């Protein structure tokens, strides 16, 4: 009986010990890689990409000049970069926010971000994904793909500040795809093109007039 209880106690402490053993990976120049299935703490670099392979678990994944790529079935607490794109693979989960300044954000099938997804200059693209804290951009397009679910609404803010640029004055396009759901207010503080599938569900719209479309995508 005593051995049985000891075995149970040891099993219960293993996840805690494994978490405590997780180490940070920090570089200044060059790509940081986390192997498939590996557990790590904060993963960061300054000039380079961060690549987290399938089934890995990390805390914050961040860089300044480079992309952040999460493979499939990855777990992370937060993701951010300044000059680079963010990719979150299929069925991966970010418990906090995903943000970039100059770069796009792509969420794969069944990916989940519990917090906000934001960029200033870049496209946000959801492929049957879930975002719990809303979407925000200034100059980028937003594509809420088919069967995606967004809570917290959408905000397209006015351009302004050092990091805002739009070389050809093109209006941002916001597309809400077939059977997608956007809960909360869709607020547009600048002119945009808003196209909404006739099978999508959206909340109140401020600052734009939705244009309905049928089929898989708008024709123009």
C-alpha positions as a Markdown table, in Angstrom:
| # | Residue | x | y | z |
|---|---|---|---|---|
| 1 | Unk | 0.0 | 0.0 | 0.0 |
| 2 | Unk | 2.8 | 2.3 | 0.9 |
| 3 | Unk | 4.6 | 1.7 | -2.4 |
| 4 | Unk | 1.3 | 2.3 | -4.2 |
| 5 | Unk | 0.9 | 5.7 | -2.6 |
| 6 | Unk | 4.5 | 6.6 | -3.2 |
| 7 | Unk | 4.1 | 5.8 | -6.9 |
| 8 | Unk | 1.0 | 8.0 | -7.1 |
| 9 | Unk | 2.7 | 10.9 | -5.4 |
| 10 | Unk | 5.7 | 10.6 | -7.7 |
| 11 | Unk | 3.4 | 10.6 | -10.8 |
| 12 | Unk | 1.6 | 13.7 | -9.6 |
| 13 | Unk | 4.9 | 15.6 | -9.1 |
| 14 | Unk | 6.4 | 14.7 | -12.5 |
| 15 | Unk | 4.5 | 17.4 | -14.5 |
| 16 | Unk | 5.6 | 20.0 | -12.0 |
| 17 | Unk | 9.3 | 18.8 | -12.1 |
| 18 | Unk | 9.2 | 18.8 | -15.9 |
| 19 | Unk | 7.8 | 22.4 | -16.0 |
| 20 | Unk | 10.4 | 23.5 | -13.5 |
| 21 | Unk | 13.1 | 22.0 | -15.7 |
| 22 | Unk | 11.9 | 23.9 | -18.8 |
| 23 | Unk | 14.7 | 26.4 | -19.7 |
| 24 | Unk | 14.6 | 29.7 | -21.5 |
| 25 | Unk | 16.3 | 29.9 | -25.0 |
| 26 | Unk | 17.7 | 33.3 | -25.7 |
| 27 | Unk | 19.8 | 34.6 | -28.5 |
| 28 | Unk | 20.8 | 37.9 | -30.1 |
| 29 | Unk | 21.6 | 36.9 | -33.7 |
| 30 | Unk | 20.3 | 33.9 | -35.5 |
| 31 | Unk | 17.3 | 31.6 | -35.6 |
| 32 | Unk | 16.0 | 29.9 | -32.5 |
| 33 | Unk | 14.6 | 26.4 | -32.9 |
| 34 | Unk | 12.5 | 24.3 | -30.5 |
| 35 | Unk | 12.4 | 20.6 | -31.6 |
| 36 | Unk | 9.2 | 18.6 | -32.0 |
| 37 | Unk | 7.8 | 17.6 | -28.6 |
| 38 | Unk | 10.3 | 19.7 | -26.7 |
| 39 | Unk | 9.3 | 21.8 | -23.6 |
| 40 | Unk | 10.9 | 25.2 | -23.1 |
| 41 | Unk | 10.4 | 28.4 | -21.3 |
| 42 | Unk | 10.6 | 31.8 | -23.0 |
| 43 | Unk | 12.1 | 31.5 | -26.5 |
| 44 | Unk | 13.5 | 34.7 | -28.0 |
| 45 | Unk | 16.0 | 36.3 | -30.3 |
| 46 | Unk | 16.6 | 39.8 | -31.6 |
| 47 | Unk | 17.7 | 39.3 | -35.2 |
| 48 | Unk | 16.4 | 36.1 | -36.4 |
| 49 | Unk | 13.3 | 33.8 | -36.6 |
| 50 | Unk | 11.8 | 31.7 | -33.9 |
| 51 | Unk | 10.6 | 28.3 | -35.1 |
| 52 | Unk | 8.7 | 26.0 | -32.8 |
| 53 | Unk | 8.1 | 22.5 | -34.1 |
| 54 | Unk | 5.0 | 20.3 | -33.8 |
| 55 | Unk | 3.7 | 19.3 | -30.4 |
| 56 | Unk | 6.2 | 21.5 | -28.6 |
| 57 | Unk | 5.3 | 23.5 | -25.5 |
| 58 | Unk | 6.8 | 27.0 | -24.8 |
| 59 | Unk | 6.1 | 30.1 | -22.8 |
| 60 | Unk | 6.5 | 33.4 | -24.8 |
| 61 | Unk | 7.9 | 33.1 | -28.3 |
| 62 | Unk | 9.3 | 36.5 | -29.5 |
| 63 | Unk | 11.8 | 38.3 | -31.7 |
| 64 | Unk | 12.3 | 41.8 | -33.0 |
| 65 | Unk | 13.5 | 41.3 | -36.6 |
| 66 | Unk | 12.2 | 38.0 | -37.8 |
| 67 | Unk | 9.2 | 35.6 | -38.1 |
| 68 | Unk | 7.7 | 33.5 | -35.4 |
| 69 | Unk | 6.4 | 30.1 | -36.6 |
| 70 | Unk | 4.5 | 27.7 | -34.5 |
| 71 | Unk | 4.0 | 24.2 | -35.9 |
| 72 | Unk | 0.9 | 22.0 | -35.4 |
| 73 | Unk | -0.4 | 21.1 | -32.0 |
| 74 | Unk | 2.0 | 23.7 | -30.3 |
| 75 | Unk | 1.1 | 25.3 | -27.0 |
| 76 | Unk | 2.4 | 28.8 | -26.1 |
| 77 | Unk | 1.5 | 31.6 | -23.7 |
| 78 | Unk | 2.1 | 34.5 | -26.0 |
| 79 | Unk | 3.7 | 35.4 | -29.4 |
| 80 | Unk | 5.1 | 38.6 | -30.6 |
| 81 | Unk | 7.5 | 40.2 | -33.1 |
| 82 | Unk | 8.1 | 43.7 | -34.5 |
| 83 | Unk | 9.3 | 43.2 | -38.0 |
| 84 | Unk | 8.1 | 39.8 | -39.2 |
| 85 | Unk | 5.1 | 37.5 | -39.8 |
| 86 | Unk | 3.5 | 35.1 | -37.3 |
| 87 | Unk | 2.2 | 31.7 | -38.2 |
| 88 | Unk | 0.3 | 29.5 | -35.8 |
| 89 | Unk | -0.2 | 26.0 | -37.1 |
| 90 | Unk | -3.2 | 23.7 | -37.1 |
| 91 | Unk | -4.7 | 22.9 | -33.7 |
| 92 | Unk | -2.1 | 25.0 | -31.9 |
| 93 | Unk | -3.1 | 27.2 | -28.9 |
| 94 | Unk | -1.8 | 30.5 | -27.7 |
| 95 | Unk | -3.1 | 31.3 | -24.2 |
| 96 | Unk | -2.4 | 35.0 | -24.5 |
| 97 | Unk | -2.0 | 37.5 | -27.3 |
| 98 | Unk | -0.4 | 37.3 | -30.8 |
| 99 | Unk | 1.0 | 40.6 | -32.1 |
| 100 | Unk | 3.3 | 42.0 | -34.7 |
| 101 | Unk | 3.9 | 45.5 | -36.1 |
| 102 | Unk | 5.2 | 45.0 | -39.6 |
| 103 | Unk | 4.0 | 41.6 | -40.7 |
| 104 | Unk | 1.0 | 39.4 | -41.2 |
| 105 | Unk | -0.6 | 36.8 | -38.9 |
| 106 | Unk | -1.9 | 33.5 | -40.1 |
| 107 | Unk | -3.8 | 31.0 | -38.0 |
| 108 | Unk | -4.2 | 27.5 | -39.3 |
| 109 | Unk | -7.2 | 25.1 | -39.0 |
| 110 | Unk | -8.6 | 24.8 | -35.5 |
| 111 | Unk | -5.8 | 27.0 | -34.1 |
| 112 | Unk | -6.9 | 29.1 | -31.1 |
| 113 | Unk | -5.7 | 32.4 | -29.7 |
| 114 | Unk | -7.3 | 33.2 | -26.3 |
| 115 | Unk | -6.3 | 36.8 | -26.4 |
| 116 | Unk | -6.1 | 39.5 | -29.0 |
| 117 | Unk | -4.5 | 39.1 | -32.5 |
| 118 | Unk | -3.1 | 42.4 | -33.7 |
| 119 | Unk | -0.9 | 44.0 | -36.3 |
| 120 | Unk | -0.3 | 47.4 | -37.7 |
| 121 | Unk | 0.9 | 46.7 | -41.3 |
| 122 | Unk | 0.0 | 43.2 | -42.3 |
| 123 | Unk | -2.8 | 40.9 | -43.1 |
| 124 | Unk | -4.6 | 38.8 | -40.5 |
| 125 | Unk | -5.8 | 35.5 | -42.0 |
| 126 | Unk | -7.9 | 32.9 | -40.1 |
| 127 | Unk | -8.5 | 29.5 | -41.5 |
| 128 | Unk | -11.3 | 27.9 | -39.5 |
| 129 | Unk | -9.6 | 29.3 | -36.4 |
| 130 | Unk | -10.8 | 30.8 | -33.1 |
| 131 | Unk | -9.7 | 34.1 | -31.5 |
| 132 | Unk | -11.1 | 35.0 | -28.1 |
| 133 | Unk | -9.9 | 38.6 | -27.7 |
| 134 | Unk | -10.7 | 40.3 | -31.0 |
| 135 | Unk | -8.7 | 41.4 | -34.1 |
| 136 | Unk | -7.0 | 44.7 | -34.6 |
| 137 | Unk | -5.0 | 46.4 | -37.4 |
| 138 | Unk | -4.5 | 49.8 | -39.0 |
| 139 | Unk | -3.3 | 49.2 | -42.6 |
| 140 | Unk | -3.7 | 45.5 | -43.1 |
| 141 | Unk | -6.4 | 43.3 | -44.5 |
| 142 | Unk | -8.4 | 41.0 | -42.3 |
| 143 | Unk | -9.7 | 37.6 | -43.6 |
| 144 | Unk | -11.9 | 35.7 | -41.2 |
| 145 | Unk | -12.0 | 32.5 | -43.2 |
| 146 | Unk | -14.8 | 30.0 | -43.5 |
| 147 | Unk | -16.0 | 28.5 | -40.2 |
| 148 | Unk | -13.8 | 30.8 | -38.1 |
| 149 | Unk | -15.0 | 32.2 | -34.8 |
| 150 | Unk | -13.9 | 35.6 | -33.4 |
| 151 | Unk | -15.0 | 36.9 | -30.0 |
| 152 | Unk | -14.2 | 40.5 | -29.0 |
| 153 | Unk | -15.0 | 42.1 | -32.4 |
| 154 | Unk | -12.8 | 43.7 | -34.9 |
| 155 | Unk | -11.1 | 47.1 | -34.8 |
| 156 | Unk | -9.4 | 48.9 | -37.8 |
| 157 | Unk | -7.8 | 51.9 | -36.2 |
| 158 | Unk | -6.7 | 55.2 | -37.8 |
| 159 | Unk | -3.2 | 55.1 | -39.2 |
| 160 | Unk | -0.8 | 57.2 | -37.2 |
| 161 | Unk | 2.7 | 57.1 | -35.7 |
| 162 | Unk | 6.1 | 56.0 | -36.8 |
| 163 | Unk | 5.1 | 52.4 | -37.7 |
| 164 | Unk | 2.1 | 53.2 | -39.8 |
| 165 | Unk | 2.6 | 53.2 | -43.6 |
| 166 | Unk | 0.6 | 52.6 | -46.7 |
| 167 | Unk | 2.6 | 53.1 | -49.8 |
| 168 | Unk | -0.3 | 53.0 | -52.3 |
| 169 | Unk | -3.2 | 54.4 | -50.2 |
| 170 | Unk | -5.1 | 51.1 | -50.8 |
| 171 | Unk | -8.1 | 50.6 | -48.5 |
| 172 | Unk | -7.9 | 47.7 | -46.1 |
| 173 | Unk | -10.2 | 44.8 | -47.1 |
| 174 | Unk | -12.1 | 43.0 | -44.4 |
| 175 | Unk | -13.7 | 39.7 | -45.5 |
| 176 | Unk | -15.9 | 37.6 | -43.2 |
| 177 | Unk | -16.2 | 34.2 | -44.9 |
| 178 | Unk | -18.9 | 31.5 | -45.1 |
| 179 | Unk | -20.3 | 30.3 | -41.8 |
| 180 | Unk | -17.8 | 32.5 | -39.9 |
| 181 | Unk | -19.0 | 34.2 | -36.7 |
| 182 | Unk | -17.7 | 37.5 | -35.3 |
| 183 | Unk | -19.1 | 38.4 | -31.9 |
| 184 | Unk | -18.8 | 41.9 | -30.7 |
| 185 | Unk | -18.6 | 45.2 | -32.5 |
| 186 | Unk | -16.9 | 45.6 | -35.9 |
| 187 | Unk | -15.5 | 49.2 | -35.6 |
| 188 | Unk | -13.8 | 51.0 | -38.4 |
| 189 | Unk | -12.1 | 54.3 | -37.6 |
| 190 | Unk | -10.9 | 54.7 | -41.2 |
| 191 | Unk | -12.4 | 53.8 | -44.6 |
| 192 | Unk | -12.4 | 50.1 | -45.5 |
| 193 | Unk | -14.0 | 47.6 | -47.8 |
| 194 | Unk | -16.1 | 45.3 | -45.7 |
| 195 | Unk | -17.4 | 42.1 | -47.4 |
| 196 | Unk | -19.5 | 39.6 | -45.5 |
| 197 | Unk | -20.7 | 36.2 | -46.6 |
| 198 | Unk | -24.5 | 35.8 | -46.6 |
| 199 | Unk | -24.0 | 32.8 | -44.3 |
| 200 | Unk | -21.8 | 34.6 | -41.8 |
| 201 | Unk | -22.9 | 36.0 | -38.5 |
| 202 | Unk | -21.6 | 39.4 | -37.3 |
| 203 | Unk | -22.2 | 41.9 | -34.5 |
| 204 | Unk | -22.9 | 45.6 | -34.8 |
| 205 | Unk | -20.9 | 47.5 | -37.4 |
| 206 | Unk | -19.6 | 51.1 | -36.9 |
| 207 | Unk | -18.0 | 53.1 | -39.6 |
| 208 | Unk | -18.5 | 50.9 | -42.6 |
| 209 | Unk | -21.3 | 49.4 | -44.8 |
| 210 | Unk | -21.2 | 45.6 | -45.2 |
| 211 | Unk | -21.4 | 44.3 | -48.7 |
| 212 | Unk | -22.9 | 40.8 | -48.9 |
| 213 | Unk | -21.4 | 38.1 | -51.1 |
| 214 | Unk | -22.3 | 34.5 | -51.8 |
| 215 | Unk | -20.0 | 31.5 | -52.5 |
| 216 | Unk | -16.6 | 30.8 | -51.1 |
| 217 | Unk | -15.1 | 34.3 | -51.5 |
| 218 | Unk | -16.0 | 37.8 | -52.9 |
| 219 | Unk | -15.6 | 38.1 | -56.7 |
| 220 | Unk | -13.6 | 41.3 | -56.4 |
